[in-house]
Amino acid sequence: MEAGEDGSELIGQLAALMEQLTRGGGLEGIPQELVEAQRADRRRQKEIEDRRVAEAASAAANAPPERVWLDAVMPSISCLSCIDEMLHTGEDLCPRCRREGRTGGGDLPLVVKVAVLYQAADWNRRETISRILETDVDVDQVSAQDGDGRTALMVAASSGSLDACRELIRRGASARAMDAEGLTPLLHACWGRSPGCVKELLESAGADPNQADFCGETPVMVAARLGDVESLNLLISHGCDLSLRDENDWDALGKAKARGGGDRG
């Protein structure tokens, strides 16, 4: 028998034991069927473990970006059920933790609170946003887990989360904040094709319709390029400066309006 034939530690140990028994004259006491059964069982266990590891790696690689902030701070979260409860119902604690008399979301580490705030903005959870902002979280706090330097308002605008946008704006979120690329919440709303958020940012947050990113692109350029006629009309009605546009942008504007059936005011 070859020791460690299938690469497992158990087979090596079995080989060592058999060698010892051979020296003591007791080899005939170990049935060959038992040896083969142990080998087969260990192979099955190893195959199951390898499959589990491969499935976990595949799931992580293909996971939707929905929980990116929560995943990043998972080691700091004591009860994921509480986080889910907060996101879905606005409650601080899951039923089990309430029964056990545990403290609520207000006692979470700041990094977790901000992660929950971002997730709530992405999922349009107004009640959760309200609960989190009642603690010591700044409405414009930038998450260390967000590599683009976005605020929660930018996340909500990009996702088209209108209720979240309204709550964040009501709580004083800045419409002039810029991320690492110079994008404002309004630009994020335009890139997300979210005319509802565009309207809210222009009318309730006083967003500047002409504020460009670091590449010089303005909201109206983005909306024209994406063919978002509703957002275009909102921007135009709020005094966006069309003189900032080049010839290609004018062509895009004309095509967008043609697709949208003309100027809808």
URQUICOR-V952737 format. One line per field, one symbol per residue. psi: psi as a letter, one per 40 degrees, with the letter a starting at -180 (. if undefined). A space follows every 50 residues. Layout:
psi->???
This chain:
psi->hhhfdeeidddddddddddddddeeedeehhddddddddddddddddddd dddddddddddehiedfdddddeddehdhdddddddddeeidiiddddde fiiadeeiidddddddddddddefgdddddddeeafhhdehhheeheefi idddddddefgdddddddddeeiheeiiaeeehidddddddefgdddddd ddddefiheehiaeeehidddddddefgddddddddeefigeeeiadddd dddddddddefahe.
